[in-house]
Amino acid sequence: MQVNIQELVQETGLEEKLYPGRRLVKKYAQPGAYHSHSVVFDWRGEKLRVDLKAGLSGRDLDLSELKKYPVSYQAPTYLELVTDADTEAHLSEEEDEDGEARSGKSGGGGKKPATRKLDDPNINLSAFDKVTDGAIPDLADIEKFVVMGKELAQEAFAQAFENLKEQLHQTKVMAMDIMKGVSDIIQKATPGGGLEAKGNESVKYKYDTEKNAPLFGAASP
């Protein structure tokens, strides 16, 4: 499923532009202790990860702190996007042309060598070259979607993604609400402890706001 990256960011109300090599944090401050949370957009190379995290720092909390939050914020909820292959191919072609043009003017040859940002060894500066040239990929494909520790099947991506966008522009993000409307879609059960699901093991998630909300630290409607 293909989605628009910038439109997703805009749902949060953030005005900053997201591009490869950048990390944005949208804070959702809530009344009461251990209910505030954040959504982190972390774009590294060709992958963009969107994480729902407990706390306002956008960082992983120590287990001693994390366990004080509602269960829905303790279990991992994240979306992994991969930049569209066609867009990447197009950008590569533009870079090649730019390299030839620079070669003709300055006598140099080829592309700039891959270098790394001083404060983050995992980010390649070639990503920033694209930003400087105004060539920022807008489209990406959903590679993985996990809600409260459960990996969604591809059939659930469209509805869950729309639910996520709706949540992002509200005053808080409830992980369980991302599951609305996917009760009849088979989910891929992912065991803990590094184990992998075997055979055709699967479960169905039945969503009921009135019954489920109190279980995850939310008030009943």
N, C-alpha and C positions, 0 to 999 in steps of 0.2 A: 504494500500500500504506500503510495507516494503522498507526502505532505509538504506544506510550505513552512519553512523554518521561521521566517520573520513574522508571519501571521501568528504562529504559536507564541512567540515572545510578546507580541503586541497584546495578546489576551491578558497578560499579567499587568498591563498598564505601564510597563517599563518603556522608556523612550530611547534607551541606548540601543545601538545597532549591535547585533551579534554576528561574529565572524570567526573563522578558524583561529584558534589560539586564545580566544577570549572566554572568560568565565563570568557569568552574571548570577546574582542571587536576589530573588524576590522574597522579601520577608512578610510573613503573615503573623503579626503580633496579636495575641489573644489574651483576654482577661483571665486571671487565675494562673496559678503555677503549673508549669509543665504541660501547656497546651499550645504555646506558640510554635510555629514551624516555618519552613522555608522551602522554596523550589529552586534548585540549582541547575543552570544551563552551563554545561562544561563541554566546549568544542575543541577536541584534540585531533588534529589531522583530518581524516575523512569521517570521523565518528563524533556524533553529538549525543551526550547523555543528559537526560532530564530526570533529576532525582527529587523525590519528596523526602525531606529530612526533618527530624525533630530538632527544635531549637532554632534560633535566628542566625547562627553563625554560618550555616551552610556547610559545616564540617561534620565528620563522623564523631559522635559523642562516645565517651567512655561508657561501658556497660552499666556502671553504677549509676550514671545519670540517665541513660537511655531507658532503663527499666522503670523510671518514674513517670514516663509518658504513656498515654493510651496505647493499647496494643496495635492499633492501626498505624501508629507512627514508629513502632519498634520494628515491625516486619518491613523488609525492603519493598519500595514501590518506585519503579523507574522505567524510563522509556529510552531505548537505544535507537538512534537514527544513523543511517549511512548516506553520505552525500550521493546524489544520483550519478550513476556511472556515465551517462551521456553528458551531463554537465561537466564532470571531471575531465572527460575526454576533450570537450570543447575548450575548457580552460587550458589544458595541456597544449593544444594546438596554438592558442593565443600566445602562450609563453614561448613556444618554439619560434613563432613569428617575431616576437619582441626580441628574442635572443639574436635572430638573424639581423634584425634592424640595428641593434646595438653593436653587433659585430661589424656592420658596414660603416657605422659612424666612427667608432672608436678603435677599430682594428682588433678588438678583443674577440674571444670566441666562445660560443655556447652559452648555456644558462649559468646563473650564479651558483656557486657551490653551496651545498646544504650546510647551513649553520644553525646554532641553537641559541635560544634566548637565555640570557645569563641567569635569570631567577627561576627558570623552569627547564630542566634538561630534557623534558619529554616533548617539547614543542619545537617544530621545525620552522625556521624563519621563512621558508618558501611559502608558507600559508600567509604570512604578512605581506609578501610580495603581491599576492592576489588581491589583498585588501587595498594596497596602495594603488593598484591598477584599476580598482573599482570592480574587480571580478570576484564577487562573493556568491557562492552557490546559494540559491533560494530553495531548491527542491531536495528532498531526501526520502529514502525509503525506510519504513519501520522494520528493523531487524529483530528486535526483542521488546516485549512488553510484559512487565512483571507488576502485579498488584498484590500487596500484602503477602509477598513471598510466593505467589502462584504465577507461573508463566502462562500467559494467555495463548490460545491457539490463534492462528492467522485469521480465522473466521470472526474472531472477536475484535480485531484491531480497529475496524471502522467505528463501531459503536463506542468502544472504550476510549478511543481518541477524541471523539466528539464530546464525551462526558468529561474528559480531562480538560479540554478547552473551556467548557462551561465552568468548571471548577476554578480555573486559573484566574478568572476575572472577578471572582467573588471575594469576600473578606476572609475566607479560610478555605483550605483544600481538604476534603474528606476522602480518604482513599477508598472507603467502601462505596461512595457514590460513583466512583469511576466504573463500578460493576453494574450499574443500572442498565437494564435492557439486554443483558447478555446471559440471563438465567438459563436459556435453552441452548447456549453454545458450550461445547465441551472444552474444558480447560485441561491443560497439560499439568499433571501433578508432579511436582519437583520435590523429592525427598530431601531432608537435610543431611548434614554430616558428609557431604561430598558424594553421596550415592546418586545413581541415575535411575530414572524410571525404566521399568522393563515391560516387555510385551505391550498390551493395549491398556495399561492402567490409566484411568482418567476419572475425573470427578466433574459433577455439575454444580455450579454455584447458584444457589437460590437466594435472590436478593429480596429482602423485606425491610423497608426503612423502619417501620414501627418496632419490629422485633429485634433487628440487628443493631440499631443505633446505640442503645445503652451498653452493648457489649464492647464497643470501641471508644468509649469515653465521650459520646455525644448525647445530648438530651433528646428524648423522644419528641417527635413532632406533635 
